[in-house]
Amino acid sequence: MLVLSLTSKDGRVLIGPPEKPIGVVELIRIGPDGKVRVGFDFPKDIPVNRESVAKSIIASGVRKPRA
């Protein structure tokens, strides 16, 4: 697994080639309790899951279609 740590003035990171990115990751806000809200904007055919959800999907062997 590759972990990429970035600093961005506008809080947006493009994923994929600069000419045609496949998605955007955006820092929405950091709450007073330190919780970070992150937004993901990807096409519906690209699954985006929290790690706990991904592990559950793998364990069940069943992949539910995205709405």
N, C-alpha and C positions, 0 to 999 in steps of 0.2 A: 504494500500500500504506500502511496506517495502522499505525504502531508506537505501542504504548501501554506506558508504563513505570509500574508501580504499586508501592506499598509496602503490605503487608498484615501485620497482626500475626499472624494465624493461618496465613499462607502460602497461602490459597485465594482464587481470583478466580472469580466467577461470570460466565459469558459469556451475554449475552442480557438480556431484560427481567428486572428483579428479582423480579417476581411468578411468572415461569415461565422460569428460565434454561435454555438449551439444553445447557450443559455447564459443566464446572469445570476450571480449570487450577490445579494445586497444586505448590508447592515441596516436594519430598520431602526433599532434603538437599543440603548443600554439603560435598563431600569435602575431605580434607586437601590434596589436590592442586589444589583450586580447581574441580574439575568439579562442575557443577550437575545434579542429577537432578530432572526435572520430570515430573509425572503429568498425563495428560489423561483426563478422564472425559466422553465424549460418546456419544450414541446411535450404533449401528453404521451407520446410513445417512448419517452425516456423516464424510467422510474426514478423517483427521488424519495428515499425513505430514511427515517431515523435508524440508527444502528440496531436498536432493540426490535423495531418492526422488521427490518431486513433479516435478523436472526430468526424471528418467528416464522417468516415466510419460508426460509430455507429449511427450518425444522419440520414444518408441516408438509413441505413438498408441493404445496398448492400456491399458485400465484393468481391473485385476483386481478381482473382487468381494471384499469383506471377509468374513472367516470369521465 
